[in-house]
Amino acid sequence: FIHEQAGYLAERVRKEAGPDPRAQITHAWRLAYAVEPSPREIDEAAGFLTQQTELFKKTKSPPNQPDAGLQALMNLGQAILSANRFLYVD
């Protein structure tokens, strides 16, 4: 479920925030947590996106897979949606 939702989040973020990774990170944070990310959170997430993008570029993916940047953004979305701060107790 989380993986599927992370895919939807990544597609929405890319569509609404454009190609800039820092804008994508900020937009994803706003959508998921309803707050602005701190400069440190942006830096850490940007490093994660860079690392993941490079990893996916090196990996031979089947033709029907999203591009490396979108796959990296999906992984970031999965981390965001799995984080403790996304959970709440009623």
C-alpha positions, 0 to 999 in steps of 0.5 A, spaced: 500 500 500 505 504 502 509 503 495 503 504 491 501 511 494 508 513 494 508 512 487 502 517 486 505 522 491 511 522 486 507 523 480 503 528 483 509 532 486 513 532 479 507 534 476 506 540 481 513 542 483 516 541 476 523 538 475 527 541 481 529 536 486 529 541 492 522 544 490 519 537 489 522 535 496 518 542 499 512 540 496 512 533 498 513 535 505 507 540 505 503 535 502 505 529 507 506 533 513 503 540 512 509 544 514 515 546 511 521 542 511 527 545 515 534 546 511 537 540 514 531 536 512 531 539 504 539 537 504 538 530 507 533 529 502 536 532 496 542 527 498 538 521 498 534 523 491 541 524 488 544 517 491 538 514 489 537 517 482 545 515 480 543 508 483 537 507 478 541 510 472 546 504 474 541 499 474 538 496 468 531 496 469 525 493 465 522 498 459 516 499 463 519 502 469 519 509 470 525 513 469 531 514 474 529 520 477 521 518 478 524 512 481 528 516 486 522 520 488 518 514 489 523 512 494 523 518 498 515 518 498 515 511 501 520 514 506 516 520 508 509 516 508 513 511 513 516 516 517 513 516 525 511 524 524 506 521 518 503 517 523 498 520 529 494 517 534 487 519 535 
